[in-house]
Amino acid sequence: MFLTQTHSATLHATLRSPYTSFRSGHITRIMRKMARLAIFPNFAPLRSRKTSFIPDVNELKSLIRDDTKLIVINFPHNPTGATLQEKELKEIIDIARQKNIVVFSDEMYRFLEHDQANRTSSACDLYDSAISLFGMSKSFALAGLRIGWLTTKNSDLLKSFATYKDYTTICSSAPSEVLAIMALRAKDRILKRNLDLIENNLKVLDEFFAKHTKFFDWHKPKAGPIGFPTLKTNIDISDFCLDLVEKKGAMLLPSKVYDFKGNYFRICFARKNMQEPLEKLEEYLKENY
Ligand SMILES: Cc1ncc(COP(=O)(O)O)c(C=O)c1O
């Protein structure tokens, strides 16, 4: 296991190679930036299906080249809340294993599956050359600690992470590590608190979207406090989000931010005051449409 605050930097330092990636909100943005800087010139994002947001394994196979070194996946997924089934994860791992490709699996939203039956194995437990990323920012709602970690059975990779970390920040903040340990010891309580919040907010959102089917398609997420519904009108989603935040102070993120085509937007439901922003959105719809 390797502690890090800088996941993207670690990726950069250790895996400067052509690779194929599953679409991940966070990692894809980093990868695209790196592609532009010619650090990962052969970056090949994989399309996911329009409502389940699960990528097609056959498409992944078709993107693999002889020099592919890395597959990046992110499940549970930000911003769609999609989860893989164990069988789907194993299919991806098998593709990687056959060609000796490293798998980087961003599992930051692990433990926030709305139904625990949707929790898969960690990639690092299924394959020696898989790296799993987890941290305190999401499931534990402790982003301020800036503590996360990479787990892999591949000792060469682990060594290269340590070398890079040593070169940049040497060590993590010790007080943050102590707080992270305290939170891990209280894991069940903290996760229950966060899952209860998500469950309550999901009920509110289900009602909201059921009431506004004229405007929205609600692709109910399966994990985490984030969803990716569609705006059904022919107004461009970026214009809609900008106008909404200017007029009502309620912020939704348009799909463009995630390099995702279509009139999708990201809605976050991680706070106790869920009704308030939805009232603003409702007011906005009434006043403008
Ligand atoms: C899927 C995913 N992975 C990783 C991160 C990084 O989290 P942090 O830098 O807060 O630890 C984020 C943050 O938005 C994320 O959404």
The ligand as an SDF file (V2000), in Angstrom:
LIG
                    3D

 16 16  0  0  0  0  0  0  0  0999 V2000
  -13.4460    9.5430   -9.1770 C   0  0  0  0  0  0  0  0  0  0  0  0
  -12.5060   10.4140   -8.3930 C   0  0  0  0  0  0  0  0  0  0  0  0
  -11.2810    9.9580   -8.0980 N   0  0  0  0  0  0  0  0  0  0  0  0
  -10.4010   10.7070   -7.4010 C   0  0  0  0  0  0  0  0  0  0  0  0
  -10.7180   11.9540   -6.9590 C   0  0  0  0  0  0  0  0  0  0  0  0
   -9.6870   12.7340   -6.1820 C   0  0  0  0  0  0  0  0  0  0  0  0
  -10.0810   12.9580   -4.8890 O   0  0  0  0  0  0  0  0  0  0  0  0
   -9.1370   13.7840   -3.8750 P   0  0  0  0  0  0  0  0  0  0  0  0
   -8.1160   14.4890   -4.6660 O   0  0  0  0  0  0  0  0  0  0  0  0
  -10.0550   14.6880   -3.1490 O   0  0  0  0  0  0  0  0  0  0  0  0
   -8.5620   12.7490   -2.9700 O   0  0  0  0  0  0  0  0  0  0  0  0
  -11.9680   12.4870   -7.2680 C   0  0  0  0  0  0  0  0  0  0  0  0
  -12.3370   13.8540   -6.8600 C   0  0  0  0  0  0  0  0  0  0  0  0
  -13.2620   14.4700   -7.3430 O   0  0  0  0  0  0  0  0  0  0  0  0
  -12.8990   11.6920   -7.9950 C   0  0  0  0  0  0  0  0  0  0  0  0
  -14.1220   12.1310   -8.2850 O   0  0  0  0  0  0  0  0  0  0  0  0
  1  2  1  0
  2  3  1  0
  2 15  2  0
  3  4  2  0
  4  5  1  0
  5  6  1  0
  5 12  2  0
  6  7  1  0
  7  8  1  0
  8  9  2  0
  8 10  1  0
  8 11  1  0
 12 13  1  0
 12 15  1  0
 13 14  2  0
 15 16  1  0
M  END
$$$$
